[in-house]
Each structure stands twice: as C-alpha cells, then as structure tokens.
C-alpha cells in the first residue's frame, strides 16, 4: 500500500487489519517519507509490514550500495527495507520516469512476497513474512546508523532479498523458514502471531535460528527458541566489557574471536596540541583534568606583535602587525604598541583625501568631487562579539554611525599570523536605526582553518555613480 498519515493511530483501523491478516492476507505498506522518527500508519500496525527505502548508492559492490534513503521514516515500526530511490516507473503517455519514496520501495517487497507465495502456496502469510525477515541482506557497514546483524529503526531487519528467501524456503520449508502454523485447536489466529517490527520473529519459532535474522552476535546476546511456548527467550546475556578501569573505553567487537570480544583503549583527553593545554584522565573518577593551562602568545603592552603558538612544542613566535590602509593620500601608516594601527590625515593635493581641491573635478577625481559623498569617515560605535581574534568562518557584527543614506557598503579585513592579509570582505546590512547601521561579516576563507586573523580596520566605500574608482575612508579598531 502506498498510503498513510503521521501520528494517526486508530484502534478501529488496527482491528480491521488484524481481521484481514486472519484471512491469510499479507499486508505491506510504505513506512513514510518524513526522514525522522514520527509514527506512521497503517504501516505501524502489528499486522502490517512497514517498508523503509534504500538507495543504489555507487552500485553493486560499492560500500554504500543499499544505503538508507535520506527521506525514509526511521521509527520503531520499521520492519524491512527495499529499493526506493530513483526507481524507474511508468507514467501516462507510454513513457517512463523515475520517482523516489517508500511508496516505491513497498512494491519491491510486495513483489518478492508474491513471488515466494507462488512457489510455496502452502505457507501462511506470517510464514512468508518471517521467511523474508530471516533472509534479508545486511545493510552497508559504512552506515553508522545500522546495527549489524540485528533489528534497528532505520532498516528494520535489513533489505529484502528474493534469492535468499527462496533458498531458505526451499531448504527449510514453511515451518523451518517462517515459524509454526497457528494452533487453531486453542483458538490461535494468524494475527496472534503478528507482533510486528523487532518482535515479529520472537513468536512462533521452531528453532533457535528463527530468533535472529542474521548470524549470531554475541555482543548483544543470543536468543534461543523455547519449544514449549514457541517463543524466543534469552539464551546468553549481552557481553559486559567493563573492565572496572575508569580511564579506558570498553567496547564489544562481534568480529573478534568469541573468547576475546572486548576491546579496551585508553581514554583520550587532549588533542595533542600543547597550545590548547595538556589534559589527562583522572584514574579515580575517569574525568579529564587539566595538567597545564593553554598557552597564550601575547606581548603585554604591545599589540603590534602577533604571537603564534607551535602546537608541538608550545613555543611562541611573533610577527609584526602591518598597518596599511591602501590609501596613497595617507603617509607613515604605522602601528602604535598601545593604540594599534595609526593612519595620518590624508595629504593635501591628493585625489582620495576627501577634499575636492584645485585642479580636481568629477571627471578626474570623482571620489573627492562627488557632491553626494559624505564629508567624513564613519564613526566607530561598537562591535560584537568583543574579541581580538577570529577564525575563518566566524561571523562578526559591527555597528557604525553614518552621515547620510547613501552608504554603499562596509568592509573589514583580517591579518594572518604570518603577516599576510585576506581580501576585503563586504558586509551584509542587517538594520538601520536612526544613524546607526549594523552589518555582519564572515571571515574570509583565505584565513586558513585553525589560524587566527585579527580585525584591524573597517571602512566605508563611496563610488561615484558608475565610475569604477572608489574612495575608502578607514577607521582603526583600537
């Protein structure tokens, strides 16, 4: 069935599907396309098989072949999976097209069920159902969501496999492959054996291998079939790998020798970067504690020296802060140890100094002689967060006071520890309240990840009409 709704349980509808199941009808429905864990019906009723969707990935043999489709609903109702991504289907006009959804996966499972039943008509709907669950293909190991050799909310018991199901029924028969028939003498019906999802294989078993759809996994324990009740019960408990040592990570690896399933690895507390501090595991509590604090490479009282810490040695190296406003009209750009970058007033008789002087006009010096341009630099009011160093990708918010409504844009630049600069980055206008404009910026990607940059200035850029020459007015952050 390619239908359903989220969170729409109905006791009346549930009873309807149980009645249909008792008539030896196998009901198979799409699990839903929510991509999350919400409940979905009718696929969520015990008498209905809920089908998830898997994708082809890189094709047969690829490590992601049969990986879960991103849209597939993953909840505690999922029972089995089938191909449902980019499935070729017929459309009106004698044409073909591809569609994706658990509605495309459901016909694959229904088709396998019909194929098996055509060869083994003596089997009940519950036995065909269980035979498919007992013969599924294990989802790709590359998917960390999958619980190997066990049921999970993503794939259910695994992906339907027609060939393996046929071989299982051929070699074991209806009972050996799918469990016993209902005990009609005691009034038992087929729906009494339809537990659904993770519990579907726990009732009606006739052998121990009915209690696991895959090879045994000692780490999660083994179930065996109690022939007196034909139910799966705990045979061996899950393996407890806790070695009692707080500073070890203890896991069970089912791929290891059964006599040596547990893996114990020391707990890692630091990132091997001395600059971030040195940490170790407290042997009593198992908590990570600081052995030495992070290293700060700063020259007290001198902002003109930018320090960089060596991750291996913890040693500091320093590079001078280069102050250059890229304006030829200001001379002697320099760094003051206390104030930071200092830029002198623009020189007279220089195009770009903000004054329209003799010999200059809108044609040869539009940036100075444009009458619409503001008369002074923007006034720095605040910037948040208040910090000196930023990483690539950081978002910084800066507010400036402007002198008119014709502001073009605000930019900032950062300097890497080696003294090289990133490109100027244009900001995005967030809001304007009275004369205060707020802008946000993202640190340029040229500042490598893990390396620091420092905001050294921001400026307002004025462009006269369509002339490509722009005039930059800088304000230094002190």
C-alpha positions as CSV (number, residue, x, y, z in Angstrom):
1,X,0.0,0.0,0.0
2,X,1.2,3.4,-0.9
3,X,-0.7,5.5,1.5
4,X,-0.6,6.7,5.1
5,X,-0.5,9.5,7.6
6,X,1.7,10.5,10.5
7,X,0.6,10.1,14.1
8,X,-2.9,8.9,13.2
9,X,-3.3,5.7,15.1
10,X,-6.9,4.3,15.1
11,X,-7.9,1.3,17.2
12,X,-10.8,0.6,14.8
13,X,-8.4,0.6,11.8
14,X,-5.9,-1.6,13.7
15,X,-8.7,-4.2,14.3
16,X,-9.6,-4.0,10.6
17,X,-6.0,-5.0,9.5
18,X,-6.0,-7.8,12.2
19,X,-9.2,-9.2,10.7
20,X,-7.7,-9.1,7.2
21,X,-4.5,-10.7,8.4
22,X,-6.6,-13.6,9.9
23,X,-7.9,-14.2,6.4
24,X,-4.3,-15.1,5.4
25,X,-3.6,-11.8,3.6
26,X,-0.1,-10.3,3.9
27,X,-0.4,-6.5,4.2
28,X,2.7,-4.5,3.2
29,X,2.8,-0.6,3.4
30,X,5.1,2.3,3.0
31,X,6.9,3.4,6.2
32,X,6.6,7.1,5.2
33,X,8.9,9.8,3.9
34,X,9.3,12.1,6.9
35,X,13.0,11.5,7.3
36,X,12.5,11.4,11.1
37,X,11.1,9.2,13.8
38,X,7.4,10.2,13.8
39,X,4.9,7.3,13.9
40,X,3.2,6.4,10.6
41,X,0.1,4.4,9.8
42,X,-1.2,2.0,8.6
43,X,2.4,0.7,8.3
44,X,2.8,1.0,12.0
45,X,0.1,-1.6,12.9
46,X,1.5,-5.0,14.0
47,X,-0.5,-6.8,11.2
48,X,1.2,-4.7,8.6
49,X,4.8,-4.9,7.3
50,X,6.4,-1.4,7.3
51,X,8.8,-0.9,4.4
52,X,11.8,1.6,4.5
53,X,13.6,2.9,1.4
54,X,17.2,2.3,0.4
55,X,19.3,3.8,-2.4
56,X,21.5,2.2,-5.0
57,X,24.5,4.3,-3.9
58,X,27.5,3.6,-6.1
59,X,26.0,0.4,-7.4
60,X,26.6,-3.3,-6.8
61,X,29.9,-3.8,-5.0
62,X,30.2,-0.2,-3.7
63,X,30.5,0.3,0.0
64,X,27.3,2.4,0.1
65,X,25.2,0.0,-2.1
66,X,21.8,-0.2,-0.4
67,X,22.3,2.7,2.0
68,X,19.2,4.2,3.6
69,X,17.4,6.9,1.7
70,X,17.5,10.3,3.4
71,X,13.8,10.8,3.3
72,X,12.9,7.4,4.7
73,X,11.0,7.4,8.0
74,X,13.0,5.8,10.8
75,X,10.9,4.6,13.8
76,X,10.3,1.6,15.9
77,X,7.7,0.4,13.4
78,X,10.2,-0.3,10.6
79,X,10.4,-3.9,9.6
80,X,12.1,-4.4,6.3
81,X,13.7,-2.2,3.5
82,X,13.5,-2.2,-0.3
83,X,14.8,-0.1,-3.2
84,X,13.0,3.3,-3.2
85,X,15.3,6.0,-4.6
86,X,15.2,7.0,-8.2
87,X,13.1,4.0,-9.2
88,X,12.0,3.8,-12.9
89,X,8.3,3.7,-13.3
90,X,5.6,4.1,-16.0
91,X,3.7,7.4,-16.5
92,X,0.8,8.3,-18.7
93,X,1.6,8.6,-22.4
94,X,3.5,5.4,-22.7
95,X,6.5,7.0,-21.0
96,X,8.9,6.2,-18.2
97,X,10.1,8.4,-15.3
98,X,11.9,8.0,-12.0
99,X,10.4,8.5,-8.6
100,X,11.6,8.2,-5.0
101,X,9.8,7.3,-1.8
102,X,8.9,4.4,0.5
103,X,5.9,4.1,-1.9
104,X,8.4,2.9,-4.5
105,X,10.2,0.6,-2.1
106,X,6.9,-1.2,-1.0
107,X,6.1,-2.8,-4.4
108,X,9.6,-4.4,-4.3
109,X,8.8,-6.1,-1.0
110,X,5.2,-7.0,-2.1
111,X,6.6,-8.4,-5.4
112,X,9.0,-10.7,-3.5
113,X,6.2,-11.9,-1.2
114,X,4.0,-12.7,-4.2
115,X,6.9,-14.5,-6.0
116,X,7.6,-16.6,-2.9
117,X,3.9,-17.4,-2.3
118,X,3.6,-18.5,-5.9
119,X,6.2,-21.2,-5.3
120,X,5.2,-22.0,-1.8
121,X,1.4,-21.6,-1.6
122,X,1.1,-23.9,1.4
123,X,2.8,-21.3,3.6
124,X,0.8,-18.8,5.6
125,X,1.1,-15.0,5.3
126,X,3.0,-15.0,8.6
127,X,5.5,-17.6,7.4
128,X,6.2,-15.8,4.1
129,X,6.6,-12.6,6.2
130,X,9.1,-14.2,8.5
131,X,10.9,-16.0,5.7
132,X,11.7,-12.6,4.2
133,X,12.9,-11.3,7.5
134,X,15.0,-14.3,8.1
135,X,16.8,-13.9,4.8
136,X,17.4,-10.2,4.4
137,X,20.6,-8.7,3.1
138,X,22.6,-6.8,5.7
139,X,22.7,-3.1,5.1
140,X,26.1,-1.5,4.2
141,X,28.6,-1.5,7.1
142,X,29.6,2.1,6.1
143,X,26.3,3.4,7.5
144,X,26.9,4.1,11.3
145,X,23.1,4.1,11.8
146,X,22.9,0.4,11.1
147,X,23.1,-2.0,14.0
148,X,25.0,-5.0,12.4
149,X,23.1,-8.3,12.4
150,X,20.2,-7.0,14.4
151,X,17.0,-5.0,14.0
152,X,17.1,-1.3,14.0
153,X,14.8,1.6,13.3
154,X,16.4,2.5,10.0
155,X,16.4,-0.7,8.0
156,X,14.3,-2.9,10.3
157,X,15.8,-6.4,9.9
158,X,17.5,-5.5,6.7
159,X,16.9,-5.2,2.9
160,X,14.6,-7.7,1.2
161,X,16.4,-10.5,-0.7
162,X,14.3,-12.6,-3.1
163,X,17.1,-15.1,-3.8
164,X,18.0,-15.8,-0.2
165,X,14.3,-16.1,0.8
166,X,13.6,-18.6,-2.0
167,X,16.6,-20.7,-1.0
168,X,15.6,-20.6,2.7
169,X,12.0,-21.8,1.9
170,X,13.3,-24.4,-0.5
171,X,15.7,-25.9,2.1
172,X,13.7,-25.4,5.3
173,X,10.1,-25.4,4.2
174,X,7.4,-23.1,5.6
175,X,7.9,-24.0,9.2
176,X,11.7,-24.1,9.1
177,X,11.9,-20.8,7.3
178,X,9.0,-18.8,8.8
179,X,7.9,-20.5,12.1
180,X,4.9,-22.7,13.0
181,X,1.3,-22.6,11.9
182,X,-1.2,-21.1,14.4
183,X,-2.7,-23.5,16.9
184,X,-6.3,-23.4,15.8
185,X,-7.3,-26.0,18.4
186,X,-6.5,-23.5,21.1
187,X,-8.2,-20.7,19.2
188,X,-5.0,-19.1,18.0
189,X,-5.2,-17.0,14.9
190,X,-2.7,-15.6,12.4
191,X,-2.9,-12.1,13.8
192,X,-2.0,-13.5,17.3
193,X,1.4,-14.3,15.7
194,X,1.8,-10.8,14.1
195,X,3.8,-8.9,16.7
196,X,5.4,-6.6,14.1
197,X,8.8,-4.9,13.8
198,X,11.5,-6.0,16.3
199,X,9.2,-8.6,18.0
200,X,7.9,-10.2,14.8
201,X,10.4,-13.1,14.9
202,X,10.0,-13.8,18.7
203,X,6.8,-15.7,18.4
204,X,6.0,-18.9,16.6
205,X,9.7,-20.1,16.3
206,X,10.5,-23.8,15.9
207,X,14.3,-23.5,16.0
208,X,16.9,-21.2,17.5
209,X,17.8,-19.6,14.2
210,X,14.3,-18.2,14.0
211,X,15.2,-15.9,16.9
212,X,17.8,-14.0,14.9
213,X,17.5,-12.7,11.3
214,X,21.3,-12.8,10.9
215,X,24.3,-14.6,12.2
216,X,24.6,-14.6,16.0
217,X,26.0,-11.5,17.6
218,X,27.5,-12.5,21.0
219,X,28.0,-8.8,22.0
220,X,24.2,-8.2,22.1
221,X,23.5,-11.6,23.5
222,X,21.8,-14.6,21.9
223,X,18.2,-15.7,21.9
224,X,17.0,-19.3,21.7
225,X,13.7,-20.8,20.8
226,X,11.7,-22.2,23.8
227,X,9.9,-25.1,22.1
228,X,7.4,-25.4,24.9
229,X,6.0,-21.9,24.0
230,X,7.4,-21.4,20.6
231,X,8.8,-18.1,21.7
232,X,12.3,-16.6,21.6
233,X,13.9,-16.2,25.0
234,X,17.2,-15.0,26.2
235,X,19.9,-17.7,25.9
236,X,23.1,-15.9,26.7
237,X,23.2,-12.3,28.0
238,X,24.9,-9.5,26.3
239,X,28.7,-9.3,26.8
240,X,29.8,-6.9,29.6
241,X,33.1,-5.4,28.6
242,X,33.5,-3.1,31.6
243,X,37.0,-3.7,33.0
244,X,36.4,-1.5,36.0
245,X,39.1,0.9,35.0
246,X,37.7,4.4,34.7
247,X,40.3,5.6,32.2
248,X,39.6,3.0,29.5
249,X,36.9,3.0,26.7
250,X,35.4,-0.5,26.7
251,X,33.6,-1.8,23.7
252,X,32.5,-5.2,22.4
253,X,33.5,-6.1,18.8
254,X,31.5,-9.0,17.4
255,X,34.0,-9.5,14.6
256,X,36.7,-10.7,17.1
257,X,37.4,-14.1,18.4
258,X,34.5,-15.2,20.7
259,X,37.0,-15.7,23.5
260,X,38.3,-12.1,23.1
261,X,35.4,-9.9,22.1
262,X,36.2,-6.9,24.4
263,X,38.5,-4.1,23.3
264,X,39.9,-1.7,25.9
265,X,41.5,1.6,24.8
266,X,42.9,4.4,26.9
267,X,40.6,7.4,27.2
268,X,41.9,10.3,25.2
269,X,41.6,13.6,27.0
270,X,43.5,16.1,24.9
271,X,44.0,16.9,21.2
272,X,47.9,16.7,21.3
273,X,48.0,20.4,20.8
274,X,50.1,21.8,23.7
275,X,48.8,25.3,22.9
276,X,45.4,24.2,24.0
277,X,46.6,22.9,27.3
278,X,47.5,19.4,28.4
279,X,44.9,17.1,29.8
280,X,44.9,13.6,31.3
281,X,42.4,11.2,32.7
282,X,41.9,11.1,36.5
283,X,42.3,7.4,37.4
284,X,39.8,7.6,40.2
285,X,36.9,9.4,38.6
286,X,37.6,8.8,34.9
287,X,37.2,12.6,34.3
288,X,39.5,14.6,32.1
289,X,41.5,17.1,34.1
290,X,43.8,19.9,33.1
291,X,47.5,19.3,33.8
292,X,48.8,22.6,32.3
293,X,46.8,25.6,31.0
294,X,46.5,26.8,27.4
295,X,49.4,28.9,26.2
296,X,48.7,32.5,25.2
297,X,51.3,34.1,23.0
298,X,50.9,37.8,23.6
299,X,53.4,40.6,24.3
300,X,51.9,42.5,27.2
301,X,51.5,46.2,26.3
302,X,52.4,45.7,22.6
303,X,49.5,45.0,20.2
304,X,51.9,45.3,17.3
305,X,53.3,41.9,17.8
306,X,51.1,39.0,16.9
307,X,52.0,35.7,18.6
308,X,51.6,32.2,17.3
309,X,51.9,29.1,19.4
310,X,53.6,25.9,18.0
311,X,51.2,23.0,18.6
312,X,54.1,20.5,19.1
313,X,56.5,22.5,21.2
314,X,54.3,25.1,22.8
315,X,56.8,27.7,21.8
316,X,55.7,31.2,20.7
317,X,56.8,33.1,17.6
318,X,55.9,36.6,16.8
319,X,55.2,38.6,13.6
320,X,54.7,42.4,13.4
321,X,51.3,43.8,12.6
322,X,51.4,45.5,9.2
323,X,49.4,48.7,9.1
324,X,48.5,49.8,5.6
325,X,45.1,51.5,4.7
326,X,45.8,51.2,1.0
327,X,45.3,54.9,0.6
328,X,48.1,56.7,-1.1
329,X,46.9,60.0,0.4
330,X,47.9,58.9,3.9
331,X,51.6,58.6,4.8
332,X,53.5,56.9,7.5
333,X,51.0,54.2,8.3
334,X,52.3,52.6,11.5
335,X,51.5,50.5,14.5
336,X,51.4,52.0,18.0
337,X,52.1,49.4,20.7
338,X,49.1,50.6,22.7
339,X,46.6,52.0,20.2
340,X,47.3,49.7,17.3
341,X,47.3,50.9,13.7
342,X,47.6,54.6,13.2
343,X,46.9,56.4,9.9
344,X,47.7,60.0,9.5
345,X,45.4,62.6,8.0
346,X,45.3,62.5,4.2
347,X,47.8,64.8,2.4
348,X,46.6,67.8,0.5
349,X,46.6,68.0,-3.3
350,X,45.9,64.2,-3.4
351,X,43.0,62.6,-5.1
352,X,41.4,60.4,-2.4
353,X,41.9,62.7,0.5
354,X,38.2,63.5,0.8
355,X,38.6,67.2,-0.4
356,X,37.8,68.5,-3.9
357,X,40.8,70.7,-4.5
358,X,42.1,72.9,-7.2
359,X,42.5,71.0,-10.5
360,X,40.2,68.2,-9.4
361,X,36.6,67.7,-10.7
362,X,34.1,65.0,-11.0
363,X,35.8,63.7,-14.1
364,X,39.3,63.3,-12.9
365,X,38.7,62.8,-9.2
366,X,35.1,61.7,-8.7
367,X,35.7,60.3,-5.2
368,X,36.6,63.7,-3.9
369,X,34.4,65.9,-6.0
370,X,31.2,63.9,-5.9
371,X,28.9,66.3,-4.0
372,X,26.8,63.4,-2.7
373,X,29.7,61.8,-0.8
374,X,29.8,62.2,3.0
375,X,32.2,64.7,4.4
376,X,33.9,62.5,6.9
377,X,34.7,58.9,7.9
378,X,32.2,56.8,9.7
379,X,32.3,56.9,13.5
380,X,33.0,53.6,15.2
381,X,30.5,52.9,17.9
382,X,30.7,49.2,18.8
383,X,31.4,45.8,17.6
384,X,30.2,42.5,19.0
385,X,31.4,40.0,19.9
386,X,34.2,42.0,21.6
387,X,37.3,40.0,20.7
388,X,40.6,40.4,19.0
389,X,41.0,37.2,17.1
390,X,38.7,35.3,14.8
391,X,38.7,32.1,12.9
392,X,37.9,31.5,9.3
393,X,34.1,31.3,9.0
394,X,33.4,33.4,12.1
395,X,30.5,35.8,11.9
396,X,31.2,39.3,13.3
397,X,28.6,42.1,13.9
398,X,29.8,45.7,13.7
399,X,27.8,48.9,14.1
400,X,28.8,52.3,12.7
401,X,27.4,55.7,12.6
402,X,26.9,57.1,9.1
403,X,26.4,60.6,7.8
404,X,23.8,60.1,5.1
405,X,21.6,57.4,3.5
406,X,24.0,56.8,0.6
407,X,26.4,54.4,2.3
408,X,27.5,51.8,-0.2
409,X,28.9,49.1,2.0
410,X,31.2,48.4,4.9
411,X,34.2,46.1,4.7
412,X,36.7,44.6,7.0
413,X,40.0,42.8,6.6
414,X,42.0,40.4,8.7
415,X,45.6,39.6,9.1
416,X,47.0,36.1,9.4
417,X,49.8,35.3,11.9
418,X,52.4,35.3,9.1
419,X,51.5,38.9,8.3
420,X,49.6,38.2,5.1
421,X,46.2,39.7,4.7
422,X,42.9,38.3,3.5
423,X,40.9,40.1,0.8
424,X,38.5,42.8,2.0
425,X,35.1,41.3,2.8
426,X,31.9,43.2,2.1
427,X,29.4,43.1,5.0
428,X,25.7,42.5,4.8
429,X,23.4,45.3,6.1
430,X,21.3,43.9,9.0
431,X,19.4,47.0,10.2
432,X,19.4,50.8,10.3
433,X,18.1,52.6,13.4
434,X,18.5,56.4,13.2
435,X,22.1,56.9,12.1
436,X,23.4,53.5,13.3
437,X,23.8,50.8,10.7
438,X,24.6,47.2,11.7
439,X,26.5,44.9,9.5
440,X,27.5,41.2,9.6
441,X,30.7,39.7,8.1
442,X,32.1,36.3,7.6
443,X,35.9,35.9,8.0
444,X,37.5,35.4,4.6
445,X,38.3,31.8,3.6
446,X,41.9,32.8,2.9
447,X,42.4,32.8,6.7
448,X,43.1,29.1,7.0
449,X,41.1,26.9,9.4
450,X,42.7,26.9,12.8
451,X,44.7,30.0,12.1
452,X,43.8,33.3,13.6
453,X,43.1,36.6,11.9
454,X,42.7,40.0,13.6
455,X,40.2,42.7,12.5
456,X,42.4,45.8,12.0
457,X,40.1,48.3,10.4
458,X,36.8,48.8,8.7
459,X,36.0,51.4,6.1
460,X,33.2,53.0,4.2
461,X,33.4,52.9,0.4
462,X,32.0,55.5,-1.8
463,X,31.7,55.0,-5.6
464,X,30.7,58.0,-7.7
465,X,27.9,56.9,-10.0
466,X,29.2,54.3,-12.4
467,X,32.8,55.3,-12.2
468,X,34.9,52.4,-11.1
469,X,37.1,54.4,-8.8
470,X,36.2,54.1,-5.2
471,X,37.3,56.2,-2.2
472,X,38.0,54.3,1.1
473,X,37.7,56.0,4.5
474,X,39.2,53.9,7.2
475,X,38.5,53.7,10.9
476,X,41.0,51.8,13.0
477,X,39.9,49.5,15.8
478,X,41.9,50.3,18.9
